[in-house]
């Protein structure tokens, strides 16, 4: 059987001890009172053959308990998406000992010509057909059945199972057209909706059109079919100028722009109405893909344009005035003639709202400014000969704008030294930006924090810039964070200069804020004969590309501040690693250092906030489910992950250890780390689940700072900590972080999210073999804050 589900990450709770198996496995399974269940986990799209000896009937269910396969003869064929869980259920039988064989086949029929025929039924209600496109073009997939009963549908997938089109009418005739490139592998999923019937089918594939070519300098309007939300175009840039590819839709839909050339792929996925990609001169065979998401049965119109960039200016300080038309984007290239920090400003002469996109390189822009003001400003470092492209934008009518480009002398700026806190303000629209020189004396993690007013019209955002470094924080309002509270962490090289820019988002009269600078110095850990707490605290937000997180490094910072300031842990015995410093090698090296220095009677704290992973068994003792769970360090050459059994080996046997993991799949660490008698572990999720940000850590910190002290004795015990974290995670919406009381509602009363499936509240895995009354944290100050 091949199940019809297009969501790539659907998870099922594994809090009980239910058996979990994966493909290429044979095992014995004993029914109790004629009943039994086990789960199948598969980490990739696969065909699976499941057979049972003796041949007895059984059923297969998805996460929502929907029946997806049933058999009377002891055999079905299944198909799984990556990270997909299925439950196999037996009932109404004698007490039997069964032999289960689960094998991956992946023997899809690969076609070179059509038509092709097949038959679907309860034990195989779907089949995948592979087709390799012989040449660029638009291809029509036509599915028919000679039978009247049943209901067969058709999904078409490209690029590692991205849905490119679907036919899901109530008839047995479906037709889907998709664009593709030569040698692309297309997978057609044919599936049966009525498990009570058997249906024959026939699939025809033919090329019915060529791909559309677009011309440089011409803006064309296209219509996307919501049932086939993927359009492809071809472009050759034979000119000596760079080209900006520009996608825009005035409708309330999410369209993405993917551009491929010279073996590279660039994806502009900003969730805004406009997407842009910058292409270098003399680039041929450019492939442009427009993909639509959540179109809600809407066929959106969009504009696609390729525009040459001919206006280049070479100077270190200058001023350009240009006319900006909403319909024809004019991008300016500036070639820098002297190294140093540069100031860029786009200013609407008519005092209208203007926005700005900056490209520091070809591909996708990583800098855009869209406040509500008639002036946008950015600062950054540029070397001699660097080229920067500025795209000013207006939205209603043509208007002149000034583009100002000048050098910044850092010595003329107000200074913000380490461990300094000051109050200041900006006054939009024309004094809505303030820039500071950051000064540090030692190496370590720099932390710049801005706390503004709780008012959207007075919201402020933060940028920190250095040589080869540019980071921005634009907070979002939720029950845990205020939109005007911004924090940026970065590794400090004291011989280099860094600038901080505070700018107003809204048009409030005066935006007041506090800005502070903190340096968490690199620690050279030293042995001490006194009883000690040692800690390694790790947070990674800045994963490269689309895998970046928003707040994981801030989680680590807040946990660091909690253990150092609230718990009086000596900072000289705490190692803090954020972003690019938090590689696998650095994490392992520092855990080894701590394990060597710690002695019986000491305690080790390991905190990690970042990405988690789950991979088929690689190393260590084979686990019951055949999978290793891991935490993902900052990418480095070679392996970047640390798996559960490896972390267990890094922690010494004779030292008490408290482990806190705010990462996907982290629940899988529990069974490995709890095989020693001195452990406490709290994780963000079950082993089979992905989780959102900013749920576990804020709850954990509130617990440590006193909220978990249920008996008011001034201490947080192991049991109090686990009870508080478990309850409040289960009563927090993972989408908006709203906390509700009583039994969990089906719908979040704050944001309306359906709290089911992958959006259900987090159910953390936690365990300890410490005395449950063991006092872990003392409430030193502030009470139950």
Secondary structure, DSSP 8 states (H G I E B T S, - for coil): -------S-------S---EE-SSEEEEEE-BTTBEEEEEEESS-EEEEEEEES---EEEE-TT--EEEEESSSEEEEEE-TTEEEEEEE-S--S-EEEEEEEE----EEESSS-EEEEEBTTB-EEEEEEE-SSSEEEEEEEE-S-SSS-EEEEEEETTTEEEEEE--SSSEEEEEEEE-TT-EEEEEEEES-TT--EEEEEEEEEEE--EE--BT-EEEEE-BTTB-EEEEEEEE-SSS-EEEEEE--SS-EEEEEEEETTEEEEE--SSSEEEEEE-SSEEEEEEEEEEE--TT---EEEEEEEE---EEE-SSEEEEEEEBTTB--EEEEE-SS-EEEEEEEEETT----EEEEESSSBS-SEEE--SSSEEEEEEEE-TT-EEEEEEE-SSS-EEEEEEEEE--GGGSEEEETTEEEEEEEBTTTB-EEEEEEE-SS-EEEEEEEEE-S-GGG-EEEEEEETTEEEEE-----SS--TTEEEEEEEE-TTS-EEEEEEESS--S-EEEEEEEEEEE-------SS--EEEEEEE----SGGG--SSHHHHHHHHHHIIIIIS---GGGEEEEEGGG-BHHHHHHHHHHHHHH--TT-EEEEEEES-EEEEE--SSS--TTSEEEEEE-B--SS--EEEHHHHHHHS-TTSEEEEEEESTTGGGHHHHHTTSSSEEEEESS-TT----SSSHHHHHHHIIIIIT-TT-SSEEEHHHHHHHHHHHHHTB-TTT--B--SS--SB-TTT--B-SGGGS-----EEE-S-TT-EEEE--SSS--
